[in-house]
Amino acid sequence: MHIKLVAVGVLAGLAVGASACHSLNPFKSLKGNACNKPGAAVYDRAQSIPPLKTPPGLDAPDTHAALRIPELKEPAPPPRRLTDPCLDEPPPFATPKPKPPPAA
């Protein structure tokens, strides 16, 4: 009875430890990547604000070197699936081998 209790405790400890590891988590692909959820990144919720208005009687700040962000005139990229890797993760090091040409 005591050995079974110790074995269950060891297995529970290993399960908790393995679930915390990124590379050892077998359920990672099931839950998807949090970075691909809409609004997950802080910059997804960013909004434009109007330029600074100076009250009467005060000098306006020097804005000749201000960063000008151009309007986006390109279509939005296709939405990413939850199973797609995050863009800030490196790609896998293994590359698929090219298929051999068909025999003539």
N, C-alpha and C positions, 0 to 999 in steps of 0.2 A: 504494500500500500504506500509506504514512504517513497519507494523508488518511482512509482507511477506519478506521485505528486511532484517530485523533483523533475521528472521528465516532462511533465505538462508545463511546469514553470519555465524550463529551459526552452521548450518549443515556443511558448508564448513570448519569451524574451527575444528569440531569434526572429519571430514574425514581426514584432514591433520594430526591431532594428532593421530588418530588410525592407519594411514598408517605408522607412524614412530615407532609404538610399534611392537616389534618382535612377541609377542604372539597374538596380535589383528589383525595382517595383514592377511586378507582373501586371498590375492593374492600370499602369500609366496609359496604355493605348486605349483602354476602355473609357476612361473619363475624359479624354481629350486634353488639349493644351489650353491652359487658361489664357495664354496670350492671344489666341484666335477668337476669343469670345468678344462680341461687339461691346465697345466701351471699356475693355479691360485695361488698356493703356491710358495713362494720364493725358497724353496728347490727343487721344480720341475725343475727349470731352472739352478740349480747348475751344474758345470762341474768340472771334475778332472783336476788338473794342474800338470805339471812335478815337480819332486823334485827340491829343491833349488840348484843352481850351484854356487859355490864360485869362484870368479875371482882369477887368479894366484897371488900369493904373500899374500893372506889373509888366515886366519885360518877358516876352516869349522866349523859351529856351532855344538854344542854337540846335537846329535839327538838320543842318546841311550834310552831316555824316551819318544820319539815322539809317538804319537798315530798312530798305524798302522790300517788302515781300510781294512778288508779282502775283497776279490772279492766276489760278490754276485753269488752264484751258485744255487739259487732256482728260480723257475719260477716266473714271475711277478704275482701279485694278479689280479683277474678279474677287469676290469674297473668298476668304480662306476657310477651309473646312476645319472642324475641331481636331481632326486626326492629322492635319498637316503640321510639320515641325515649326517651331517658333523661328522667326527670321533672325533672331540674335543667337541662335544655336549654330554651331559649325556643321557643315554637311558631313555625311558619313565618309569615312576614309576609304571604304571599299567601293570600287566602281564596278558596274556590271561589265562583263566581258562582251565584246561585240560578237554578234552571231556570225558564224562562218558563211561565206557566200554559198548559194545553192550549187550543188553539183550539176554540171551540164551533161 
